[in-house]
Amino acid sequence: MTAPVLRLTDVVRVFPSGNKKRTVLKGVTCDFEEGRVYSVVGPSGSGKTTLLALAGGLDAPTSGTVSFRGRDVADIGLAAYRNKNVATVFQSLNLLGYLTATQNITSAMEITGVRGVSHKRRAAELLDLLGIDETDRRRRPARLSGGQQQRVAIARALACDVDVLLADEPTGSLDQDTAGEIIETFRRLAHEEGKCVVIVTHSPQVAAASDEVLHLRRGKLGRR
């Protein structure tokens, strides 16, 4: 059996809510393996975004552990974990509008301190992988289609050659055909490039194309 690249063990996340406390995740345990696409589904308020934030090192659990290759992320350090091991494609994409597609990727590499490789060459390789041609990679985000912007955001997330790729509602604003292309991109990254891909989604189309679906309801996890 393949050892998980990412594991959540008995994870609880509690947030203050006025004079009370609100428990968003209630003892969640799950494993994520390389080479597979996972969808996390559930109603609004079920804890999906919180789970993604914990998996991505953007937040820390109140109790329980998030581990990467058997090591507690708290011991790795959240910033180091985010810079080297995991990346998140946010729903808003957060592409820099004043930079070209290529520059959005190279700037991410500069910020995270990627060394030992030409930033421009790495950006070109990623944009080739994700089907962004020479003309479009010189354009700013506003001149790209929604699907192209999503691919650039994925390429930027992969700039540091991370093992775990997380995505928050990546097809939410796309038409069905473009959504299908993005889904296929995630499947290719997992099945051909060996990435672990975890997608938070409301889309039955995304869930149906995933290797495994995790269902969150009221902070507790089930599978189907």
C-alpha positions as CSV (number, residue, x, y, z in Angstrom):
1,M,0.0,0.0,0.0
2,T,1.3,3.5,-0.9
3,A,2.2,5.7,2.0
4,P,0.2,8.9,2.0
5,V,2.0,12.1,1.1
6,L,-0.5,14.1,3.2
7,R,-2.3,12.9,6.3
8,L,-4.8,14.6,8.7
9,T,-5.2,12.8,12.0
10,D,-8.0,13.5,14.5
11,V,-8.0,17.1,13.3
12,V,-10.2,19.5,15.3
13,R,-10.6,23.2,14.4
14,V,-12.4,25.6,16.8
15,F,-13.0,29.2,16.1
16,P,-14.2,31.9,18.6
17,S,-17.8,33.1,17.9
18,G,-18.7,35.9,20.2
19,N,-18.7,34.6,23.7
20,K,-18.9,31.1,22.5
21,K,-16.7,28.7,20.4
22,R,-17.7,27.1,17.1
23,T,-16.2,23.7,16.2
24,V,-15.8,23.6,12.4
25,L,-13.9,20.3,12.1
26,K,-14.6,17.5,14.5
27,G,-11.9,14.8,14.6
28,V,-11.2,14.6,10.9
29,T,-8.8,11.8,9.8
30,C,-8.0,11.2,6.1
31,D,-5.0,10.2,3.9
32,F,-4.1,11.6,0.5
33,E,-1.8,9.8,-1.9
34,E,0.3,10.9,-4.8
35,G,-1.0,10.3,-8.3
36,R,-4.7,10.7,-7.3
37,V,-7.4,13.3,-7.6
38,Y,-9.6,13.9,-4.5
39,S,-12.7,16.0,-4.3
40,V,-14.0,17.3,-1.0
41,V,-17.7,18.0,-1.2
42,G,-20.4,19.1,1.2
43,P,-22.9,21.8,2.0
44,S,-21.9,25.4,2.7
45,G,-20.5,25.7,6.2
46,S,-19.5,22.0,6.4
47,G,-15.8,22.8,6.9
48,K,-14.5,22.3,3.4
49,T,-12.5,25.6,3.2
50,T,-11.2,25.1,6.7
51,L,-9.9,21.6,5.8
52,L,-8.2,23.0,2.7
53,A,-6.6,25.8,4.7
54,L,-5.2,23.3,7.2
55,A,-4.0,21.0,4.4
56,G,-2.3,23.9,2.7
57,G,-0.5,25.2,5.8
58,L,-2.6,28.4,5.8
59,D,-3.9,27.6,9.3
60,A,-3.1,25.2,12.1
61,P,-5.5,22.7,13.8
62,T,-6.7,23.3,17.4
63,S,-5.8,19.7,18.0
64,G,-4.7,16.8,16.0
65,T,-2.0,16.8,13.3
66,V,-1.4,17.5,9.7
67,S,1.6,15.6,8.4
68,F,3.6,15.6,5.2
69,R,5.5,12.5,4.3
70,G,5.1,11.4,8.0
71,R,6.4,14.6,9.5
72,D,4.2,17.0,11.4
73,V,3.7,20.2,9.4
74,A,4.0,22.2,12.7
75,D,7.6,20.8,12.9
76,I,8.4,21.6,9.3
77,G,7.0,25.2,9.8
78,L,4.0,26.5,8.0
79,A,5.9,28.9,5.8
80,A,8.5,26.4,4.8
81,Y,5.8,23.8,4.1
82,R,3.9,26.3,1.9
83,N,7.0,27.3,0.0
84,K,8.3,23.8,-0.8
85,N,5.7,21.1,-0.4
86,V,2.2,22.4,-1.1
87,A,0.4,25.0,-3.2
88,T,-3.1,26.3,-3.4
89,V,-5.1,27.6,-6.4
90,F,-7.6,30.0,-4.8
91,Q,-11.0,30.6,-6.2
92,S,-10.1,34.3,-6.9
93,L,-6.9,33.1,-8.6
94,N,-5.0,36.1,-7.3
95,L,-3.1,36.6,-10.6
96,L,-1.2,40.0,-10.7
97,G,-3.0,42.0,-13.4
98,Y,0.1,44.2,-14.3
99,L,2.2,41.1,-15.1
100,T,2.1,38.8,-18.1
101,A,1.3,35.1,-17.7
102,T,5.0,34.2,-17.7
103,Q,5.9,37.0,-15.2
104,N,3.2,35.8,-12.8
105,I,5.0,32.5,-12.6
106,T,8.6,33.8,-12.4
107,S,7.6,36.4,-9.7
108,A,6.2,33.5,-7.6
109,M,9.5,31.7,-8.0
110,E,11.4,34.8,-6.9
111,I,9.2,35.4,-3.9
112,T,9.6,31.8,-2.7
113,G,13.3,31.7,-3.3
114,V,13.5,29.0,-6.0
115,R,17.2,28.4,-6.9
116,G,19.2,26.1,-9.2
117,V,16.9,26.6,-12.2
118,S,16.2,29.3,-14.7
119,H,12.9,30.9,-13.7
120,K,12.0,31.7,-17.3
121,R,12.8,28.2,-18.5
122,R,10.7,26.7,-15.6
123,A,7.8,29.0,-16.5
124,A,8.0,28.0,-20.1
125,E,8.0,24.3,-19.2
126,L,4.9,24.8,-17.0
127,L,3.0,26.8,-19.6
128,D,3.8,24.2,-22.2
129,L,2.5,21.5,-19.9
130,L,-0.7,23.4,-19.4
131,G,-1.2,24.4,-23.0
132,I,-0.6,28.1,-22.9
133,D,1.0,29.1,-26.2
134,E,3.8,31.6,-26.9
135,T,1.4,34.5,-27.7
136,D,-0.9,34.0,-24.7
137,R,2.0,33.7,-22.2
138,R,3.0,37.3,-23.1
139,R,-0.5,38.6,-22.3
140,R,-1.7,40.0,-19.0
141,P,-4.5,38.1,-17.2
142,A,-7.3,40.4,-18.4
143,R,-6.6,39.4,-22.0
144,L,-6.9,35.7,-21.3
145,S,-10.0,33.6,-21.2
146,G,-11.3,32.2,-17.8
147,G,-9.9,28.8,-18.6
148,Q,-6.5,30.3,-19.6
149,Q,-6.4,32.3,-16.4
150,Q,-7.1,29.1,-14.4
151,R,-4.3,27.3,-16.2
152,V,-1.8,30.1,-15.5
153,A,-2.8,30.0,-11.8
154,I,-2.2,26.2,-11.8
155,A,1.2,26.7,-13.4
156,R,2.1,29.4,-10.8
157,A,1.1,27.0,-8.1
158,L,3.4,24.3,-9.5
159,A,6.3,26.7,-10.0
160,C,8.2,25.3,-6.9
161,D,7.6,21.7,-8.0
162,V,5.3,20.9,-5.1
163,D,4.0,17.4,-4.4
164,V,0.5,18.5,-3.2
165,L,-1.8,20.8,-5.3
166,L,-4.9,22.1,-3.6
167,A,-7.7,24.0,-5.4
168,D,-10.7,25.9,-4.1
169,E,-13.7,25.7,-6.5
170,P,-11.5,25.8,-9.6
171,T,-14.4,25.4,-12.1
172,G,-17.0,27.6,-10.3
173,S,-16.9,30.4,-12.8
174,L,-16.3,28.4,-15.9
175,D,-18.7,27.0,-18.5
176,Q,-19.1,23.3,-18.7
177,D,-16.7,22.6,-21.6
178,T,-13.9,24.8,-20.1
179,A,-14.6,23.2,-16.7
180,G,-14.1,19.8,-18.3
181,E,-10.7,20.9,-19.7
182,I,-9.6,22.1,-16.3
183,I,-10.7,18.9,-14.7
184,E,-8.7,16.9,-17.3
185,T,-5.7,19.1,-16.5
186,F,-5.9,18.1,-12.8
187,R,-6.3,14.4,-13.8
188,R,-3.2,14.6,-16.0
189,L,-1.1,16.3,-13.3
190,A,-2.1,13.5,-10.9
191,H,-2.0,10.5,-13.2
192,E,1.0,11.5,-15.4
193,E,3.0,13.9,-13.2
194,G,2.4,12.1,-9.9
195,K,0.9,15.0,-8.0
196,C,-1.6,14.7,-5.2
197,V,-4.5,16.9,-6.2
198,V,-7.2,17.9,-3.6
199,I,-10.2,19.9,-4.9
200,V,-12.9,21.6,-2.8
201,T,-16.0,21.7,-5.1
202,H,-19.7,21.9,-5.3
203,S,-19.5,20.5,-8.9
204,P,-20.9,17.0,-9.6
205,Q,-18.8,17.1,-12.8
206,V,-15.6,17.5,-10.8
207,A,-16.6,14.9,-8.2
208,A,-17.4,12.4,-10.9
209,A,-14.0,12.8,-12.5
210,S,-12.1,12.3,-9.2
211,D,-10.5,9.1,-8.0
212,E,-12.0,9.6,-4.6
213,V,-14.7,11.8,-3.1
214,L,-14.7,12.9,0.6
215,H,-17.9,14.2,2.0
216,L,-17.9,16.7,4.8
217,R,-21.1,17.3,6.8
218,R,-21.2,19.3,10.0
219,G,-17.4,19.0,10.4
220,K,-17.3,15.2,10.1
221,L,-15.9,13.2,7.2
222,G,-17.4,10.4,5.1
223,R,-16.4,8.8,1.8
224,R,-18.1,7.6,-1.2
